[in-house]
Amino acid sequence: MVTIRVSSRGQLVIPAHTRERYGIKEGQRLVIEEKRDYIILRPITKNFISKLEGVLPPKGGLLKDFVKQKHKDKALKSRKK
């Protein structure tokens, strides 16, 4: 278990080994799931979206955000090369 702090601006720093393990990249969106006495942070991935099929109304917002983020990731990678 790792302990982190919340900044005065409400920001969290997710440790590098955790980001790497779950494939969390800069600018990626996460879902905050609130439970009774704790929260869960989940990266939005293709797998996550496929599990939501039929649960959310078919507006396409979440999928559009995911596709936009993938395009941004590819653009960032190509700039770094």
C-alpha positions, 0 to 999 in steps of 0.5 A, spaced: 500 500 500 502 506 498 500 513 501 499 519 497 497 526 499 492 531 496 495 538 494 491 544 496 489 544 489 486 537 489 491 534 485 494 527 486 500 524 484 500 517 482 506 513 483 510 512 477 510 504 478 502 504 479 501 509 472 506 504 468 502 498 471 496 500 469 498 504 463 496 511 465 499 516 461 499 524 461 492 527 460 489 520 460 482 520 463 480 516 469 473 515 472 472 516 480 467 511 483 465 512 489 463 507 494 461 508 502 467 509 505 472 509 499 473 511 492 476 507 486 480 510 480 479 507 474 483 508 467 478 509 461 481 504 456 477 500 451 476 494 456 473 499 460 468 502 455 466 495 452 464 493 459 459 499 459 456 497 453 448 497 454 449 500 461 450 507 459 445 511 454 448 510 447 450 518 446 458 516 445 461 521 449 465 517 453 467 513 446 469 519 443 473 522 449 477 515 449 478 516 441 480 523 442 485 521 447 488 516 443 489 521 437 493 526 442 497 520 445 499 518 438 501 525 436 505 526 443 509 520 441 511 522 434 513 529 437 518 526 442 521 522 436 
